[in-house]
Amino acid sequence: MSQEEKQESTVSTGEIEAIIGGYHGNPFAVLGPHEVDGGLAIRAFLPQASEVSVQIQEEMHPLTRLHWDGFFETVLPDATLGSAYQLRVYTHGGEALVYEDPYAFGSTLSDTDRYLLAEGTHEKAYEHLGAQLLTVNGRSGVRFLVWAPNARRVSVVGNFNNWDGRRHPMRFHPGSGLWELFIPGLAQGTLYKYEIKTNYKDYTVAKADPLAFASQMRPDTASVVWDINTYKWQDNDWMANRAQHNALNGPISIYELHLGSWKLKDGWEWLTYRELIDELIPYIKEMGYTHIELLPIAEHPFDGSWGYQVTGYFAPTSRFGTPDDFMAFVDACHQADIGVILDWVPAHFPMDQHGLGFFDGTHLYEHEDPRLGAHPDWGTYIFNYGRNEVRQFLISNALFWLDKYHIDGLRVDAVASMLYLDFSREDGEWLPNRYGGRENIDALLFLRTFNDRVHALYPHTLTIAEESTSWPGVTHPTADNPQNLGFDLKWNMGWMHDTLRYFKNDPVYRAYHQGSLTFSMLYAFSEKFALPLSHDEVVHLKKSLLDKMPGDHWQKFANLRLLYSYQWAHPGKKLLFMGGDIGQWQEWSEARSLDWYLLGYKEHQGLHDFVKVLNRLYTSEPALYEEDNSWQGFQWLDFRDAQRSILSFARQAPSTGEVVLVGLNFTPVVRHDYRLGVPQPGVYRELLNSDTAVYGGSDVINEGEYVAEEVPWHDQPYSIVISLPPLGGTFLKKQDTD
């Protein structure tokens, strides 16, 4: 040490060495202002500085360098604790910088918030954790707050301190596991992470902020300071009427899409959130869908995960723009009367080093035992749903999207993997619950709490379960039974798999598989269902929907129009993955755009037009949507005609008594003179026929009026005689007459 460095300090050499070494767990006990014998000591660790002075009460006082690596101190006899001051720093390059000292600011976290966060019951944790832009004592800056109870030291690192973990160590709040630091002068756009020195073999790691509101574009992984409270929403009309838009007795036709591959500029460049306003919204309006469902848009490092391996649960991916850009996109959807549903992934998270895994040197968010804490199929961690703070993190995240982004619904991915401890595991690879069973009791309680809190705070938003087993009560109220989950809708995976399996059969064999179509009505009202033809069915060598269909070129298109007719007529809300409505031949890939050029071919354009008209029929006929969840909305006319592979049924609107009749012919043989039972006398007209020439069909249609005859048929008092088109479906309705 030089002579200057040997001057006495008011703090011990050990404390100084701990600060400089980056392992001091209580930096506020050393740095900043402290009352000492002789006045007020001001200490700072500034390794980039050659000289440091403090400006206080309009006077400048030099600080003494006590360590060659940049530890400085001065004692001011006339100053008192609470006196405002600034540090003037001269760098080794001769630059003069003025700093507000972060260690001169007290905690900005209230006792109530600290208590609730520690208890794990703070439903709006995102208003406190993470990087919050604040003004403290008249100074603007960023307050960082992170949960890392087992860390030895946590620091904020970023482009403002050369990513040096010694520079901005945080204040620890014993009993809560929270680390806090207000850094004045930082603003929106600042890059940062948390450097965590752990007690596990001195392991030190830089972690992205679990509650960051924005993130860098992959492959970079830093979090980005962002103010998410400045956007001016213009969707008041939508929000005021959302109960009507999301009503389960209303039409819900969902277009599922992946933003990164829906359409690309110049064949390779993503559309931004704001460009999607001009491209996607007109398409949705043209096609007549009521909602869109986005594959996960929370930040994720790997494109090939499609967004299902999330590292930034509170950050819309930077691939397509900023948080404000995504808000503008949702806002524009609402102004166009389009609901926005997000895929939400509380089932698992990836093992990327900058993510949630082994966060503070312990298995904080996940279970320590891989039999409980890891998914063997996906190479991901499983959340520890039994930990209060983890449940708080996830439920706050769900509420965050509804609150800050006005999202209209959350579709919860992989619910079955959460509910069953033995999901995709062999004997010996899983641990039973405390009662010896396979049910994940902690996950059950989490899902119930999630639904209860969402519906209590945002009662007109939808929660939708992708649940692939027969767990009872998925869409039943949680108050009715302790195993009920409380979702609004459940994807009807059984309908999807049975229907697609049936359609893959050559029509000559379909007579032997009629039960695959009719079986769904045995359980159709056990839950409130959505009927999905989702992204999972058009990847991994499963073929596109069009390519799944049997037969020649014409028959493939006819079968697909028939499939959609059956889907839109069957009880349940509708969901179709992008590409299905243009007749995509290729399987979907996240790496390329849909093949929009196909609309230049008349068969594809015909299919496209058919889906458009099908949506308009669906949204204009209450009989097709008003009662999806009981026999009041559905009546079989004939499900026994397996020999000819025909189904006929009626959809009913209880509020008006209106009926839409549906006849479906699953063979390429025209069924002339088909007698169809009808409930009332009068004149019937065809509303839509999938075989109409303009849609690419053979034009076996039912033109004109059909007067009901007093001939009982299909257990109905009257009947009409029509033609059933080949591989086609027809929708008919009684007309109002004077």
Helices and strands as residue ranges (DSSP letters): G 4-6, H 13-21, G 27-29, E 32-36, E 39-45, E 49-56, E 59-62, E 64-67, E 71-76, E 85-91, E 96-99, G 102-104, H 111-119, G 125-127, E 130-136, E 139-147, E 153-158, E 171-173, E 178-184, E 191-197, E 204-207, E 214-215, E 223-224, H 236-240, H 242-245, E 253-257, E 264-265, E 269-270, H 273-287, E 291-294, E 298-299, G 303-305, E 312-316, G 318-320, H 323-335, E 339-344, E 349-350, H 370-373, E 374-375, E 380-381, H 388-404, E 409-412, H 415-419, H 441-457, E 462-465, G 478-480, E 489-491, H 493-504, G 507-513, H 514-518, G 519-522, E 529-533, G 535-538, H 545-548, H 553-569, E 573-577, G 596-600, H 602-620, G 622-624, G 631-633, E 634-638, E 646-652, E 659-665, E 671-678, E 683-689, G 693-695, E 706-707, E 718-724, E 728-734
